[in-house]
Amino acid sequence: MEKRTARLTVLVDPQKKAAFEQLCAQEDVTPSQKIRQFMREYIEQALGADWKDKVFGDAGPAE
């Protein structure tokens, strides 16, 4: 896991937010966990499988 966290504020339609939260609950994940998953998948798609080296450098993310 990364060493630090940063806040990301996103404005969304209330109905979409409610539907997203309901779907996350069905998967037993928090909305934050799901958004982090989406971000990892998007970054890997854009930067490739070795994206962690590009983003975190040689040290890699802290576990």
C-alpha positions, 0 to 999 in steps of 0.5 A: 500500500502507498505510504501516504494518501491524498484526498480526491473530491469528485462531484457526481449526480446524487442518483449515480452516487446512490446506485454506486454505493449500493453496488459497492455494498453488494460486493462488500467493498467501500466506494473508496476501495472501488474507486482505487481499483478503477484508478489502478486499472486505468493507470495500468491500461494507460501506462502498461503493466510496469506502471508501478515502476513509473509511478513509484520508482525503484522502491515500489509502493510501501506494503 
